[in-house]
Amino acid sequence: MSRAKRAAEAGTSTTLVQLPTPPKIPLQSLEDVRREAARVYREARAGRLETADASRLSFMLQGIAKMIEATTIERRIEALENPTKQRVPLVDFEDMEAIENGKEATRPVEQVGTSNR
């Protein structure tokens, strides 16, 4: 129950105070979300955040974590389905030495996963 509801039920008035906007919290990775969830837990445990508010924030953080996981899986599947986009050229050490000396590679450059040796 919110503070305003409790105050109304108790017959006391409350004054709403505009709090400053909290700093932007990075939530780009699962590690960021985990860190924020731990902070919410510590705040609630210390009594600086009401349990109901902590529960709501935790629920939202779980949703964000699921979206990050889904996006990661989607990218990995796309990379598997379209391997030509992700291929990195492989060069033999002999060819690397030739390239460094200003010469062309003696063999064609192979792609990851397409070696026929």
Jmol script that loads the backbone (N, CA, C; Angstrom):
load data "model"
ATOM      1  N   MET A   1       0.851  -1.167   0.000  1.00  0.00           N
ATOM      2  CA  MET A   1       0.000   0.000   0.000  1.00  0.00           C
ATOM      3  C   MET A   1       0.896   1.229   0.000  1.00  0.00           C
ATOM      4  N   SER A   2       0.504   2.231  -0.780  1.00  0.00           N
ATOM      5  CA  SER A   2       1.332   3.427  -0.898  1.00  0.00           C
ATOM      6  C   SER A   2       1.229   4.283   0.363  1.00  0.00           C
ATOM      7  N   ARG A   3       2.176   5.142   0.513  1.00  0.00           N
ATOM      8  CA  ARG A   3       2.195   6.047   1.675  1.00  0.00           C
ATOM      9  C   ARG A   3       0.961   6.938   1.689  1.00  0.00           C
ATOM     10  N   ALA A   4       0.565   7.403   0.500  1.00  0.00           N
ATOM     11  CA  ALA A   4      -0.592   8.291   0.402  1.00  0.00           C
ATOM     12  C   ALA A   4      -1.857   7.576   0.853  1.00  0.00           C
ATOM     13  N   LYS A   5      -2.043   6.310   0.450  1.00  0.00           N
ATOM     14  CA  LYS A   5      -3.224   5.550   0.864  1.00  0.00           C
ATOM     15  C   LYS A   5      -3.236   5.331   2.371  1.00  0.00           C
ATOM     16  N   ARG A   6      -2.079   4.975   2.906  1.00  0.00           N
ATOM     17  CA  ARG A   6      -2.008   4.753   4.359  1.00  0.00           C
ATOM     18  C   ARG A   6      -2.313   6.036   5.122  1.00  0.00           C
ATOM     19  N   ALA A   7      -1.795   7.150   4.628  1.00  0.00           N
ATOM     20  CA  ALA A   7      -2.049   8.423   5.292  1.00  0.00           C
ATOM     21  C   ALA A   7      -3.529   8.778   5.206  1.00  0.00           C
ATOM     22  N   ALA A   8      -4.158   8.516   4.056  1.00  0.00           N
ATOM     23  CA  ALA A   8      -5.581   8.799   3.887  1.00  0.00           C
ATOM     24  C   ALA A   8      -6.411   7.944   4.831  1.00  0.00           C
ATOM     25  N   GLU A   9      -6.050   6.659   4.960  1.00  0.00           N
ATOM     26  CA  GLU A   9      -6.785   5.769   5.864  1.00  0.00           C
ATOM     27  C   GLU A   9      -6.586   6.172   7.319  1.00  0.00           C
ATOM     28  N   ALA A  10      -5.431   6.694   7.648  1.00  0.00           N
ATOM     29  CA  ALA A  10      -5.157   7.110   9.016  1.00  0.00           C
ATOM     30  C   ALA A  10      -5.754   8.474   9.327  1.00  0.00           C
ATOM     31  N   GLY A  11      -6.269   9.149   8.294  1.00  0.00           N
ATOM     32  CA  GLY A  11      -6.895  10.447   8.506  1.00  0.00           C
ATOM     33  C   GLY A  11      -5.911  11.592   8.534  1.00  0.00           C
ATOM     34  N   THR A  12      -4.707  11.356   8.124  1.00  0.00           N
ATOM     35  CA  THR A  12      -3.727  12.436   8.079  1.00  0.00           C
ATOM     36  C   THR A  12      -3.542  12.869   6.637  1.00  0.00           C
ATOM     37  N   SER A  13      -3.101  14.054   6.447  1.00  0.00           N
ATOM     38  CA  SER A  13      -2.883  14.544   5.087  1.00  0.00           C
ATOM     39  C   SER A  13      -1.419  14.340   4.711  1.00  0.00           C
ATOM     40  N   THR A  14      -1.223  14.251   3.453  1.00  0.00           N
ATOM     41  CA  THR A  14       0.160  14.119   2.972  1.00  0.00           C
ATOM     42  C   THR A  14       0.431  15.229   1.986  1.00  0.00           C
ATOM     43  N   THR A  15       1.635  15.644   1.954  1.00  0.00           N
ATOM     44  CA  THR A  15       2.079  16.635   0.985  1.00  0.00           C
ATOM     45  C   THR A  15       2.970  15.925  -0.006  1.00  0.00           C
ATOM     46  N   LEU A  16       2.604  16.028  -1.267  1.00  0.00           N
ATOM     47  CA  LEU A  16       3.424  15.401  -2.290  1.00  0.00           C
ATOM     48  C   LEU A  16       4.626  16.277  -2.569  1.00  0.00           C
ATOM     49  N   VAL A  17       5.757  15.660  -2.574  1.00  0.00           N
ATOM     50  CA  VAL A  17       7.005  16.367  -2.814  1.00  0.00           C
ATOM     51  C   VAL A  17       7.601  15.840  -4.102  1.00  0.00           C
ATOM     52  N   GLN A  18       7.972  16.747  -4.976  1.00  0.00           N
ATOM     53  CA  GLN A  18       8.606  16.351  -6.224  1.00  0.00           C
ATOM     54  C   GLN A  18      10.051  15.996  -5.939  1.00  0.00           C
ATOM     55  N   LEU A  19      10.393  14.717  -6.165  1.00  0.00           N
ATOM     56  CA  LEU A  19      11.760  14.262  -5.955  1.00  0.00           C
ATOM     57  C   LEU A  19      12.566  14.495  -7.223  1.00  0.00           C
ATOM     58  N   PRO A  20      13.861  14.712  -7.062  1.00  0.00           N
ATOM     59  CA  PRO A  20      14.677  14.899  -8.260  1.00  0.00           C
ATOM     60  C   PRO A  20      14.712  13.610  -9.084  1.00  0.00           C
ATOM     61  N   THR A  21      14.854  13.773 -10.372  1.00  0.00           N
ATOM     62  CA  THR A  21      14.947  12.617 -11.252  1.00  0.00           C
ATOM     63  C   THR A  21      16.204  11.836 -10.906  1.00  0.00           C
ATOM     64  N   PRO A  22      16.069  10.527 -10.703  1.00  0.00           N
ATOM     65  CA  PRO A  22      17.266   9.745 -10.376  1.00  0.00           C
ATOM     66  C   PRO A  22      18.199   9.670 -11.575  1.00  0.00           C
ATOM     67  N   PRO A  23      19.466   9.441 -11.306  1.00  0.00           N
ATOM     68  CA  PRO A  23      20.409   9.357 -12.422  1.00  0.00           C
ATOM     69  C   PRO A  23      20.059   8.182 -13.327  1.00  0.00           C
ATOM     70  N   LYS A  24      20.410   8.308 -14.599  1.00  0.00           N
ATOM     71  CA  LYS A  24      20.146   7.233 -15.544  1.00  0.00           C
ATOM     72  C   LYS A  24      21.005   6.028 -15.173  1.00  0.00           C
ATOM     73  N   ILE A  25      20.349   4.896 -15.044  1.00  0.00           N
ATOM     74  CA  ILE A  25      21.029   3.669 -14.650  1.00  0.00           C
ATOM     75  C   ILE A  25      21.253   2.836 -15.900  1.00  0.00           C
ATOM     76  N   PRO A  26      22.496   2.425 -16.167  1.00  0.00           N
ATOM     77  CA  PRO A  26      22.718   1.605 -17.353  1.00  0.00           C
ATOM     78  C   PRO A  26      22.095   0.223 -17.180  1.00  0.00           C
ATOM     79  N   LEU A  27      21.289  -0.181 -18.129  1.00  0.00           N
ATOM     80  CA  LEU A  27      20.663  -1.505 -18.107  1.00  0.00           C
ATOM     81  C   LEU A  27      20.835  -2.153 -19.476  1.00  0.00           C
ATOM     82  N   GLN A  28      22.053  -2.119 -19.993  1.00  0.00           N
ATOM     83  CA  GLN A  28      22.325  -2.631 -21.328  1.00  0.00           C
ATOM     84  C   GLN A  28      22.720  -4.109 -21.340  1.00  0.00           C
ATOM     85  N   SER A  29      23.149  -4.622 -20.205  1.00  0.00           N
ATOM     86  CA  SER A  29      23.599  -6.016 -20.151  1.00  0.00           C
ATOM     87  C   SER A  29      22.975  -6.703 -18.948  1.00  0.00           C
ATOM     88  N   LEU A  30      23.065  -8.020 -18.941  1.00  0.00           N
ATOM     89  CA  LEU A  30      22.552  -8.767 -17.790  1.00  0.00           C
ATOM     90  C   LEU A  30      23.317  -8.400 -16.523  1.00  0.00           C
ATOM     91  N   GLU A  31      24.582  -8.095 -16.659  1.00  0.00           N
ATOM     92  CA  GLU A  31      25.373  -7.679 -15.495  1.00  0.00           C
ATOM     93  C   GLU A  31      24.843  -6.361 -14.941  1.00  0.00           C
ATOM     94  N   ASP A  32      24.465  -5.420 -15.803  1.00  0.00           N
ATOM     95  CA  ASP A  32      23.888  -4.156 -15.348  1.00  0.00           C
ATOM     96  C   ASP A  32      22.583  -4.405 -14.591  1.00  0.00           C
ATOM     97  N   VAL A  33      21.743  -5.281 -15.130  1.00  0.00           N
ATOM     98  CA  VAL A  33      20.457  -5.581 -14.504  1.00  0.00           C
ATOM     99  C   VAL A  33      20.678  -6.279 -13.167  1.00  0.00           C
ATOM    100  N   ARG A  34      21.629  -7.206 -13.124  1.00  0.00           N
ATOM    101  CA  ARG A  34      21.930  -7.902 -11.873  1.00  0.00           C
ATOM    102  C   ARG A  34      22.397  -6.916 -10.806  1.00  0.00           C
ATOM    103  N   ARG A  35      23.254  -5.986 -11.214  1.00  0.00           N
ATOM    104  CA  ARG A  35      23.769  -4.990 -10.276  1.00  0.00           C
ATOM    105  C   ARG A  35      22.632  -4.121  -9.721  1.00  0.00           C
ATOM    106  N   GLU A  36      21.720  -3.715 -10.595  1.00  0.00           N
ATOM    107  CA  GLU A  36      20.591  -2.884 -10.162  1.00  0.00           C
ATOM    108  C   GLU A  36      19.644  -3.675  -9.263  1.00  0.00           C
ATOM    109  N   ALA A  37      19.405  -4.938  -9.592  1.00  0.00           N
ATOM    110  CA  ALA A  37      18.538  -5.777  -8.749  1.00  0.00           C
ATOM    111  C   ALA A  37      19.151  -5.930  -7.356  1.00  0.00           C
ATOM    112  N   ALA A  38      20.450  -6.088  -7.291  1.00  0.00           N
ATOM    113  CA  ALA A  38      21.125  -6.194  -5.995  1.00  0.00           C
ATOM    114  C   ALA A  38      20.997  -4.892  -5.209  1.00  0.00           C
ATOM    115  N   ARG A  39      21.095  -3.760  -5.924  1.00  0.00           N
ATOM    116  CA  ARG A  39      20.947  -2.459  -5.249  1.00  0.00           C
ATOM    117  C   ARG A  39      19.537  -2.301  -4.694  1.00  0.00           C
ATOM    118  N   VAL A  40      18.517  -2.684  -5.478  1.00  0.00           N
ATOM    119  CA  VAL A  40      17.122  -2.611  -5.024  1.00  0.00           C
ATOM    120  C   VAL A  40      16.933  -3.486  -3.787  1.00  0.00           C
ATOM    121  N   TYR A  41      17.489  -4.683  -3.823  1.00  0.00           N
ATOM    122  CA  TYR A  41      17.387  -5.598  -2.680  1.00  0.00           C
ATOM    123  C   TYR A  41      18.008  -4.977  -1.428  1.00  0.00           C
ATOM    124  N   ARG A  42      19.210  -4.434  -1.570  1.00  0.00           N
ATOM    125  CA  ARG A  42      19.882  -3.833  -0.404  1.00  0.00           C
ATOM    126  C   ARG A  42      19.096  -2.648   0.145  1.00  0.00           C
ATOM    127  N   GLU A  43      18.538  -1.822  -0.775  1.00  0.00           N
ATOM    128  CA  GLU A  43      17.740  -0.669  -0.338  1.00  0.00           C
ATOM    129  C   GLU A  43      16.505  -1.133   0.438  1.00  0.00           C
ATOM    130  N   ALA A  44      15.830  -2.157  -0.064  1.00  0.00           N
ATOM    131  CA  ALA A  44      14.638  -2.671   0.613  1.00  0.00           C
ATOM    132  C   ALA A  44      15.018  -3.305   1.944  1.00  0.00           C
ATOM    133  N   ARG A  45      16.085  -4.055   1.938  1.00  0.00           N
ATOM    134  CA  ARG A  45      16.532  -4.752   3.153  1.00  0.00           C
ATOM    135  C   ARG A  45      16.897  -3.751   4.259  1.00  0.00           C
ATOM    136  N   ALA A  46      17.452  -2.609   3.845  1.00  0.00           N
ATOM    137  CA  ALA A  46      17.851  -1.581   4.814  1.00  0.00           C
ATOM    138  C   ALA A  46      16.685  -0.685   5.219  1.00  0.00           C
ATOM    139  N   GLY A  47      15.515  -0.876   4.593  1.00  0.00           N
ATOM    140  CA  GLY A  47      14.353  -0.079   4.947  1.00  0.00           C
ATOM    141  C   GLY A  47      14.282   1.262   4.242  1.00  0.00           C
ATOM    142  N   ARG A  48      15.156   1.506   3.276  1.00  0.00           N
ATOM    143  CA  ARG A  48      15.144   2.774   2.545  1.00  0.00           C
ATOM    144  C   ARG A  48      14.194   2.733   1.359  1.00  0.00           C
ATOM    145  N   LEU A  49      13.653   1.549   1.040  1.00  0.00           N
ATOM    146  CA  LEU A  49      12.731   1.375  -0.065  1.00  0.00           C
ATOM    147  C   LEU A  49      11.638   0.431   0.414  1.00  0.00           C
ATOM    148  N   GLU A  50      10.392   0.836   0.196  1.00  0.00           N
ATOM    149  CA  GLU A  50       9.290  -0.012   0.646  1.00  0.00           C
ATOM    150  C   GLU A  50       9.293  -1.324  -0.117  1.00  0.00           C
ATOM    151  N   THR A  51       8.866  -2.365   0.553  1.00  0.00           N
ATOM    152  CA  THR A  51       8.857  -3.701  -0.036  1.00  0.00           C
ATOM    153  C   THR A  51       8.028  -3.740  -1.312  1.00  0.00           C
ATOM    154  N   ALA A  52       6.875  -3.085  -1.320  1.00  0.00           N
ATOM    155  CA  ALA A  52       6.018  -3.071  -2.512  1.00  0.00           C
ATOM    156  C   ALA A  52       6.725  -2.395  -3.681  1.00  0.00           C
ATOM    157  N   ASP A  53       7.415  -1.304  -3.413  1.00  0.00           N
ATOM    158  CA  ASP A  53       8.155  -0.611  -4.472  1.00  0.00           C
ATOM    159  C   ASP A  53       9.305  -1.481  -4.974  1.00  0.00           C
ATOM    160  N   ALA A  54      10.001  -2.130  -4.054  1.00  0.00           N
ATOM    161  CA  ALA A  54      11.101  -3.016  -4.434  1.00  0.00           C
ATOM    162  C   ALA A  54      10.589  -4.170  -5.279  1.00  0.00           C
ATOM    163  N   SER A  55       9.420  -4.683  -4.928  1.00  0.00           N
ATOM    164  CA  SER A  55       8.830  -5.780  -5.680  1.00  0.00           C
ATOM    165  C   SER A  55       8.497  -5.343  -7.100  1.00  0.00           C
ATOM    166  N   ARG A  56       7.926  -4.168  -7.243  1.00  0.00           N
ATOM    167  CA  ARG A  56       7.600  -3.646  -8.576  1.00  0.00           C
ATOM    168  C   ARG A  56       8.863  -3.441  -9.411  1.00  0.00           C
ATOM    169  N   LEU A  57       9.881  -2.851  -8.797  1.00  0.00           N
ATOM    170  CA  LEU A  57      11.137  -2.624  -9.516  1.00  0.00           C
ATOM    171  C   LEU A  57      11.787  -3.950  -9.913  1.00  0.00           C
ATOM    172  N   SER A  58      11.753  -4.918  -9.013  1.00  0.00           N
ATOM    173  CA  SER A  58      12.329  -6.230  -9.310  1.00  0.00           C
ATOM    174  C   SER A  58      11.607  -6.896 -10.469  1.00  0.00           C
ATOM    175  N   PHE A  59      10.297  -6.763 -10.497  1.00  0.00           N
ATOM    176  CA  PHE A  59       9.506  -7.334 -11.590  1.00  0.00           C
ATOM    177  C   PHE A  59       9.908  -6.701 -12.917  1.00  0.00           C
ATOM    178  N   MET A  60      10.064  -5.375 -12.929  1.00  0.00           N
ATOM    179  CA  MET A  60      10.480  -4.685 -14.153  1.00  0.00           C
ATOM    180  C   MET A  60      11.884  -5.108 -14.568  1.00  0.00           C
ATOM    181  N   LEU A  61      12.780  -5.259 -13.594  1.00  0.00           N
ATOM    182  CA  LEU A  61      14.144  -5.686 -13.906  1.00  0.00           C
ATOM    183  C   LEU A  61      14.164  -7.096 -14.490  1.00  0.00           C
ATOM    184  N   GLN A  62      13.277  -7.962 -13.994  1.00  0.00           N
ATOM    185  CA  GLN A  62      13.177  -9.314 -14.558  1.00  0.00           C
ATOM    186  C   GLN A  62      12.754  -9.246 -16.028  1.00  0.00           C
ATOM    187  N   GLY A  63      11.814  -8.378 -16.329  1.00  0.00           N
ATOM    188  CA  GLY A  63      11.368  -8.209 -17.708  1.00  0.00           C
ATOM    189  C   GLY A  63      12.486  -7.708 -18.607  1.00  0.00           C
ATOM    190  N   ILE A  64      13.256  -6.753 -18.112  1.00  0.00           N
ATOM    191  CA  ILE A  64      14.380  -6.224 -18.887  1.00  0.00           C
ATOM    192  C   ILE A  64      15.411  -7.330 -19.117  1.00  0.00           C
ATOM    193  N   ALA A  65      15.689  -8.128 -18.082  1.00  0.00           N
ATOM    194  CA  ALA A  65      16.647  -9.231 -18.214  1.00  0.00           C
ATOM    195  C   ALA A  65      16.176 -10.233 -19.265  1.00  0.00           C
ATOM    196  N   LYS A  66      14.894 -10.544 -19.277  1.00  0.00           N
ATOM    197  CA  LYS A  66      14.356 -11.482 -20.273  1.00  0.00           C
ATOM    198  C   LYS A  66      14.502 -10.925 -21.681  1.00  0.00           C
ATOM    199  N   MET A  67      14.286  -9.622 -21.844  1.00  0.00           N
ATOM    200  CA  MET A  67      14.439  -9.012 -23.166  1.00  0.00           C
ATOM    201  C   MET A  67      15.897  -9.055 -23.625  1.00  0.00           C
ATOM    202  N   ILE A  68      16.825  -8.814 -22.704  1.00  0.00           N
ATOM    203  CA  ILE A  68      18.244  -8.879 -23.051  1.00  0.00           C
ATOM    204  C   ILE A  68      18.611 -10.304 -23.460  1.00  0.00           C
ATOM    205  N   GLU A  69      18.131 -11.295 -22.702  1.00  0.00           N
ATOM    206  CA  GLU A  69      18.401 -12.696 -23.039  1.00  0.00           C
ATOM    207  C   GLU A  69      17.833 -13.045 -24.409  1.00  0.00           C
ATOM    208  N   ALA A  70      16.602 -12.631 -24.662  1.00  0.00           N
ATOM    209  CA  ALA A  70      15.960 -12.938 -25.946  1.00  0.00           C
ATOM    210  C   ALA A  70      16.718 -12.289 -27.101  1.00  0.00           C
ATOM    211  N   THR A  71      17.166 -11.061 -26.913  1.00  0.00           N
ATOM    212  CA  THR A  71      17.919 -10.362 -27.947  1.00  0.00           C
ATOM    213  C   THR A  71      19.245 -11.067 -28.213  1.00  0.00           C
ATOM    214  N   THR A  72      19.909 -11.505 -27.159  1.00  0.00           N
ATOM    215  CA  THR A  72      21.171 -12.225 -27.309  1.00  0.00           C
ATOM    216  C   THR A  72      20.968 -13.524 -28.074  1.00  0.00           C
ATOM    217  N   ILE A  73      19.944 -14.267 -27.718  1.00  0.00           N
ATOM    218  CA  ILE A  73      19.648 -15.525 -28.406  1.00  0.00           C
ATOM    219  C   ILE A  73      19.307 -15.255 -29.865  1.00  0.00           C
ATOM    220  N   GLU A  74      18.509 -14.223 -30.111  1.00  0.00           N
ATOM    221  CA  GLU A  74      18.129 -13.873 -31.480  1.00  0.00           C
ATOM    222  C   GLU A  74      19.371 -13.556 -32.322  1.00  0.00           C
ATOM    223  N   ARG A  75      20.300 -12.799 -31.773  1.00  0.00           N
ATOM    224  CA  ARG A  75      21.529 -12.446 -32.501  1.00  0.00           C
ATOM    225  C   ARG A  75      22.370 -13.693 -32.781  1.00  0.00           C
ATOM    226  N   ARG A  76      22.447 -14.601 -31.796  1.00  0.00           N
ATOM    227  CA  ARG A  76      23.242 -15.812 -31.982  1.00  0.00           C
ATOM    228  C   ARG A  76      22.623 -16.704 -33.055  1.00  0.00           C
ATOM    229  N   ILE A  77      21.304 -16.826 -33.048  1.00  0.00           N
ATOM    230  CA  ILE A  77      20.629 -17.637 -34.072  1.00  0.00           C
ATOM    231  C   ILE A  77      20.845 -17.024 -35.443  1.00  0.00           C
ATOM    232  N   GLU A  78      20.735 -15.698 -35.520  1.00  0.00           N
ATOM    233  CA  GLU A  78      20.945 -15.017 -36.800  1.00  0.00           C
ATOM    234  C   GLU A  78      22.363 -15.247 -37.307  1.00  0.00           C
ATOM    235  N   ALA A  79      23.341 -15.222 -36.404  1.00  0.00           N
ATOM    236  CA  ALA A  79      24.730 -15.466 -36.803  1.00  0.00           C
ATOM    237  C   ALA A  79      24.916 -16.895 -37.308  1.00  0.00           C
ATOM    238  N   LEU A  80      24.213 -17.848 -36.708  1.00  0.00           N
ATOM    239  CA  LEU A  80      24.294 -19.244 -37.166  1.00  0.00           C
ATOM    240  C   LEU A  80      23.602 -19.433 -38.509  1.00  0.00           C
ATOM    241  N   GLU A  81      22.488 -18.757 -38.692  1.00  0.00           N
ATOM    242  CA  GLU A  81      21.725 -18.896 -39.935  1.00  0.00           C
ATOM    243  C   GLU A  81      22.370 -18.150 -41.092  1.00  0.00           C
ATOM    244  N   ASN A  82      23.097 -17.108 -40.810  1.00  0.00           N
ATOM    245  CA  ASN A  82      23.750 -16.299 -41.847  1.00  0.00           C
ATOM    246  C   ASN A  82      25.250 -16.228 -41.567  1.00  0.00           C
ATOM    247  N   PRO A  83      25.959 -17.337 -41.687  1.00  0.00           N
ATOM    248  CA  PRO A  83      27.366 -17.356 -41.286  1.00  0.00           C
ATOM    249  C   PRO A  83      28.273 -16.464 -42.137  1.00  0.00           C
ATOM    250  N   THR A  84      27.890 -16.136 -43.361  1.00  0.00           N
ATOM    251  CA  THR A  84      28.767 -15.310 -44.199  1.00  0.00           C
ATOM    252  C   THR A  84      28.917 -13.900 -43.662  1.00  0.00           C
ATOM    253  N   LYS A  85      27.957 -13.432 -42.914  1.00  0.00           N
ATOM    254  CA  LYS A  85      28.051 -12.085 -42.333  1.00  0.00           C
ATOM    255  C   LYS A  85      29.076 -12.028 -41.211  1.00  0.00           C
ATOM    256  N   GLN A  86      29.318 -13.144 -40.536  1.00  0.00           N
ATOM    257  CA  GLN A  86      30.158 -13.157 -39.348  1.00  0.00           C
ATOM    258  C   GLN A  86      31.548 -13.755 -39.586  1.00  0.00           C
ATOM    259  N   ARG A  87      31.841 -14.154 -40.787  1.00  0.00           N
ATOM    260  CA  ARG A  87      33.115 -14.830 -41.030  1.00  0.00           C
ATOM    261  C   ARG A  87      34.283 -13.870 -40.932  1.00  0.00           C
ATOM    262  N   VAL A  88      35.346 -14.371 -40.340  1.00  0.00           N
ATOM    263  CA  VAL A  88      36.569 -13.595 -40.183  1.00  0.00           C
ATOM    264  C   VAL A  88      37.639 -14.254 -41.037  1.00  0.00           C
ATOM    265  N   PRO A  89      38.342 -13.509 -41.865  1.00  0.00           N
ATOM    266  CA  PRO A  89      39.361 -14.131 -42.695  1.00  0.00           C
ATOM    267  C   PRO A  89      40.490 -14.717 -41.864  1.00  0.00           C
ATOM    268  N   LEU A  90      40.964 -15.892 -42.281  1.00  0.00           N
ATOM    269  CA  LEU A  90      42.109 -16.532 -41.645  1.00  0.00           C
ATOM    270  C   LEU A  90      43.295 -16.447 -42.594  1.00  0.00           C
ATOM    271  N   VAL A  91      44.439 -16.120 -42.047  1.00  0.00           N
ATOM    272  CA  VAL A  91      45.647 -16.037 -42.851  1.00  0.00           C
ATOM    273  C   VAL A  91      46.697 -16.883 -42.157  1.00  0.00           C
ATOM    274  N   ASP A  92      47.406 -17.725 -42.937  1.00  0.00           N
ATOM    275  CA  ASP A  92      48.492 -18.517 -42.374  1.00  0.00           C
ATOM    276  C   ASP A  92      49.618 -17.593 -41.941  1.00  0.00           C
ATOM    277  N   PHE A  93      50.464 -18.090 -41.020  1.00  0.00           N
ATOM    278  CA  PHE A  93      51.577 -17.280 -40.546  1.00  0.00           C
ATOM    279  C   PHE A  93      52.546 -16.958 -41.681  1.00  0.00           C
ATOM    280  N   GLU A  94      52.736 -17.912 -42.604  1.00  0.00           N
ATOM    281  CA  GLU A  94      53.614 -17.656 -43.749  1.00  0.00           C
ATOM    282  C   GLU A  94      53.065 -16.503 -44.575  1.00  0.00           C
ATOM    283  N   ASP A  95      51.758 -16.526 -44.809  1.00  0.00           N
ATOM    284  CA  ASP A  95      51.129 -15.468 -45.581  1.00  0.00           C
ATOM    285  C   ASP A  95      51.179 -14.138 -44.836  1.00  0.00           C
ATOM    286  N   MET A  96      51.040 -14.179 -43.518  1.00  0.00           N
ATOM    287  CA  MET A  96      51.086 -12.955 -42.718  1.00  0.00           C
ATOM    288  C   MET A  96      52.457 -12.310 -42.857  1.00  0.00           C
ATOM    289  N   GLU A  97      53.500 -13.124 -42.834  1.00  0.00           N
ATOM    290  CA  GLU A  97      54.858 -12.608 -42.994  1.00  0.00           C
ATOM    291  C   GLU A  97      55.029 -11.982 -44.377  1.00  0.00           C
ATOM    292  N   ALA A  98      54.476 -12.645 -45.393  1.00  0.00           N
ATOM    293  CA  ALA A  98      54.571 -12.104 -46.756  1.00  0.00           C
ATOM    294  C   ALA A  98      53.834 -10.775 -46.854  1.00  0.00           C
ATOM    295  N   ILE A  99      52.649 -10.710 -46.249  1.00  0.00           N
ATOM    296  CA  ILE A  99      51.858  -9.472 -46.282  1.00  0.00           C
ATOM    297  C   ILE A  99      52.599  -8.347 -45.572  1.00  0.00           C
ATOM    298  N   GLU A 100      53.227  -8.659 -44.434  1.00  0.00           N
ATOM    299  CA  GLU A 100      53.972  -7.652 -43.684  1.00  0.00           C
ATOM    300  C   GLU A 100      55.168  -7.143 -44.473  1.00  0.00           C
ATOM    301  N   ASN A 101      55.729  -7.982 -45.342  1.00  0.00           N
ATOM    302  CA  ASN A 101      56.875  -7.579 -46.165  1.00  0.00           C
ATOM    303  C   ASN A 101      56.442  -6.929 -47.476  1.00  0.00           C
ATOM    304  N   GLY A 102      55.144  -6.642 -47.614  1.00  0.00           N
ATOM    305  CA  GLY A 102      54.653  -5.943 -48.788  1.00  0.00           C
ATOM    306  C   GLY A 102      54.356  -6.847 -49.967  1.00  0.00           C
ATOM    307  N   LYS A 103      54.332  -8.148 -49.744  1.00  0.00           N
ATOM    308  CA  LYS A 103      54.026  -9.079 -50.833  1.00  0.00           C
ATOM    309  C   LYS A 103      52.607  -9.587 -50.668  1.00  0.00           C
ATOM    310  N   GLU A 104      52.085 -10.215 -51.697  1.00  0.00           N
ATOM    311  CA  GLU A 104      50.745 -10.796 -51.617  1.00  0.00           C
ATOM    312  C   GLU A 104      50.816 -12.179 -50.993  1.00  0.00           C
ATOM    313  N   ALA A 105      49.687 -12.607 -50.410  1.00  0.00           N
ATOM    314  CA  ALA A 105      49.611 -13.944 -49.841  1.00  0.00           C
ATOM    315  C   ALA A 105      49.760 -14.965 -50.951  1.00  0.00           C
ATOM    316  N   THR A 106      50.401 -16.096 -50.629  1.00  0.00           N
ATOM    317  CA  THR A 106      50.626 -17.130 -51.633  1.00  0.00           C
ATOM    318  C   THR A 106      49.394 -17.995 -51.852  1.00  0.00           C
ATOM    319  N   ARG A 107      48.522 -18.067 -50.873  1.00  0.00           N
ATOM    320  CA  ARG A 107      47.296 -18.858 -50.990  1.00  0.00           C
ATOM    321  C   ARG A 107      46.097 -17.939 -50.788  1.00  0.00           C
ATOM    322  N   PRO A 108      44.948 -18.321 -51.347  1.00  0.00           N
ATOM    323  CA  PRO A 108      43.756 -17.498 -51.106  1.00  0.00           C
ATOM    324  C   PRO A 108      43.384 -17.508 -49.626  1.00  0.00           C
ATOM    325  N   VAL A 109      42.833 -16.415 -49.180  1.00  0.00           N
ATOM    326  CA  VAL A 109      42.393 -16.301 -47.787  1.00  0.00           C
ATOM    327  C   VAL A 109      41.163 -17.193 -47.591  1.00  0.00           C
ATOM    328  N   GLU A 110      41.181 -17.987 -46.519  1.00  0.00           N
ATOM    329  CA  GLU A 110      40.065 -18.873 -46.214  1.00  0.00           C
ATOM    330  C   GLU A 110      39.136 -18.201 -45.216  1.00  0.00           C
ATOM    331  N   GLN A 111      37.957 -18.684 -45.135  1.00  0.00           N
ATOM    332  CA  GLN A 111      36.977 -18.161 -44.194  1.00  0.00           C
ATOM    333  C   GLN A 111      36.849 -19.136 -43.025  1.00  0.00           C
ATOM    334  N   VAL A 112      36.497 -18.626 -41.860  1.00  0.00           N
ATOM    335  CA  VAL A 112      36.279 -19.468 -40.695  1.00  0.00           C
ATOM    336  C   VAL A 112      35.240 -20.513 -41.013  1.00  0.00           C
ATOM    337  N   GLY A 113      35.527 -21.753 -40.711  1.00  0.00           N
ATOM    338  CA  GLY A 113      34.566 -22.820 -40.910  1.00  0.00           C
ATOM    339  C   GLY A 113      34.525 -23.382 -42.311  1.00  0.00           C
ATOM    340  N   THR A 114      35.359 -22.835 -43.222  1.00  0.00           N
ATOM    341  CA  THR A 114      35.326 -23.356 -44.589  1.00  0.00           C
ATOM    342  C   THR A 114      36.661 -23.954 -44.993  1.00  0.00           C
ATOM    343  N   SER A 115      37.528 -24.167 -44.023  1.00  0.00           N
ATOM    344  CA  SER A 115      38.828 -24.751 -44.328  1.00  0.00           C
ATOM    345  C   SER A 115      38.669 -26.141 -44.877  1.00  0.00           C
ATOM    346  N   ASN A 116      39.425 -26.459 -45.945  1.00  0.00           N
ATOM    347  CA  ASN A 116      39.338 -27.783 -46.506  1.00  0.00           C
ATOM    348  C   ASN A 116      40.648 -28.529 -46.319  1.00  0.00           C
ATOM    349  N   ARG A 117      41.345 -28.248 -45.244  1.00  0.00           N
ATOM    350  CA  ARG A 117      42.568 -28.976 -44.917  1.00  0.00           C
ATOM    351  C   ARG A 117      42.246 -30.177 -44.093  1.00  0.00           C
TER     352      ARG A 117
END
end "model"
wireframe off; spacefill off
backbone 0.3
color backbone group
